[in-house]
Amino acid sequence: MRKTGIFLLMVLLTAGIYATDGKFETIKIKTSSQCGECKEIIEEALAFEKGVKTAELDVETKIVTVTYKKSKTSPEKIRKAISKVGYDADEVVADPKAYSKLDACCKKPDDPDAEPHK
């Protein structure tokens, strides 16, 4: 048990050093997400985005926190990737074609096609 604890501590310290070595940055992006399904869609899209290390969407605040490698991608590319799956990302508006394919529960509340979760 003690060896496992020491190992986990070493992993966490190494990860902390790696994340602060100047190669990675973290940004927060306001999205138009509505539910857990939106969370899955956005996080999955970002998982396949080159240079993205982690992406975590808080459904309550609709903010996705993204850690990315500066040499591989940019905040603009990350916002564009979110837009391409049908969601607003800060000032970048959702791609209309992708937005139209979202389930009714994922649509913006002011959209007449939106449906609340049951």
C-alpha positions in Angstrom: 0.0 0.0 0.0 2.8 2.4 0.9 4.6 1.7 -2.5 1.4 2.5 -4.3 1.0 5.8 -2.5 4.6 6.8 -3.2 4.2 5.8 -6.9 1.0 7.9 -7.2 2.8 10.9 -5.5 5.7 10.6 -8.0 3.3 10.5 -11.0 1.4 13.5 -9.8 4.6 15.5 -9.1 5.9 14.6 -12.6 2.6 15.5 -14.2 2.7 18.9 -12.4 6.2 19.6 -13.6 5.4 18.5 -17.1 2.3 20.7 -17.2 4.2 23.8 -16.1 7.2 23.5 -18.4 6.0 26.2 -20.7 4.8 23.8 -23.5 1.2 23.7 -22.4 -1.4 26.4 -21.8 -4.9 26.2 -20.3 -7.8 28.2 -21.5 -11.5 28.4 -20.5 -14.1 28.7 -23.2 -17.8 29.6 -22.7 -19.9 27.2 -24.8 -23.6 26.9 -25.6 -23.8 23.4 -24.1 -27.0 22.3 -22.3 -26.6 18.8 -20.9 -24.4 15.8 -20.3 -24.8 14.7 -23.9 -23.3 18.0 -24.9 -20.4 17.4 -22.5 -19.7 14.1 -24.2 -19.8 15.5 -27.7 -17.5 18.5 -26.9 -15.0 16.5 -24.9 -14.8 13.8 -27.5 -14.3 16.3 -30.3 -11.5 18.0 -28.4 -9.9 14.6 -27.6 -9.3 14.2 -31.3 -8.0 17.7 -31.8 -4.3 17.7 -32.4 -2.4 19.2 -29.5 -5.2 19.0 -26.9 -4.0 17.3 -23.7 -7.2 17.5 -21.6 -10.7 19.0 -22.0 -13.3 19.1 -19.2 -16.7 20.7 -19.6 -18.6 21.9 -16.5 -22.2 21.5 -17.5 -23.4 24.0 -14.8 -21.3 26.9 -16.0 -21.1 25.7 -19.7 -17.3 26.4 -19.5 -14.8 24.0 -21.0 -11.3 24.0 -19.6 -8.8 22.9 -22.2 -5.1 22.2 -21.7 -3.2 22.2 -25.0 0.3 22.2 -26.4 1.1 25.6 -27.8 3.2 24.3 -30.6 0.4 22.1 -32.0 -2.8 24.2 -31.7 -4.2 27.5 -30.7 -7.3 28.9 -28.9 -8.7 29.8 -32.2 -8.4 26.2 -33.6 -10.0 24.8 -30.3 -12.9 27.2 -30.6 -13.4 26.3 -34.3 -13.4 22.5 -33.3 -16.2 23.2 -30.8 -18.1 25.2 -33.4 -17.8 22.3 -35.9 -19.7 20.0 -33.6 -22.6 22.5 -33.2 -21.8 24.7 -30.2 -20.9 28.3 -29.7 -17.4 28.8 -28.3 -16.9 32.3 -26.9 -17.4 34.6 -29.9 -17.3 31.8 -32.5 -20.8 30.9 -33.5 -21.8 27.2 -33.9 -21.6 25.8 -37.4 -25.3 25.9 -38.6 -25.2 22.5 -40.3 -23.7 20.8 -37.2 -26.1 22.6 -34.9 -29.1 21.4 -36.9 -28.1 17.8 -36.3 -28.0 18.2 -32.5 -30.6 16.4 -30.4 -33.4 18.7 -29.2 -32.1 18.7 -25.7 -28.8 20.1 -26.9 -30.3 23.1 -28.7 -30.1 26.6 -27.2 -33.1 27.4 -24.9 -34.3 30.2 -27.2 -34.5 27.8 -30.1 -38.1 26.7 -30.9 -36.9 23.2 -31.6 -35.3 22.9 -28.1 -36.8 20.4 -25.6 -36.0 20.3 -21.9 -34.7 17.1 -20.3 -37.3 14.8 -18.8 
